[in-house]
Amino acid sequence: MKLNKQAVKHARQLIKSGKVVRDEPGDWRGAQLAAKDETEWLKKHSWSDYSSWNFGVDPKASPETKARYSFPMGDYTKLHRSAVIAIESRAAQNGHRDIAKSAKKLLKQIDKK
């Protein structure tokens, strides 16, 4: 699993434009889109758009599949603070240091605003 730099750039843009939900740890579970809603969203958007909402990318997985992407950061309209917290935690637990480090930096940016 590698850090998706496109998603980090997108997250920074969302923070800069104020498109952030400042929720609490644990809130992400309830805010995350259901798989069927995510599939519906994907029917109207490109794989590049989908990629920009996921911090992790698996270069071994097929490019136009959900399996290629992981660590979602928002609801496809706004970045969720709780998602960034979950990304940092899960990435650290699974040895994805670059992803965890980037999430931690973004969390600081969110909390600074």
Helices and strands as residue ranges (DSSP letters): E 2-3, H 5-16, E 20-21, H 28-31, H 35-43, H 47-51, E 54-57, G 66-68, E 69-72, E 79-80, H 81-93, H 97-112
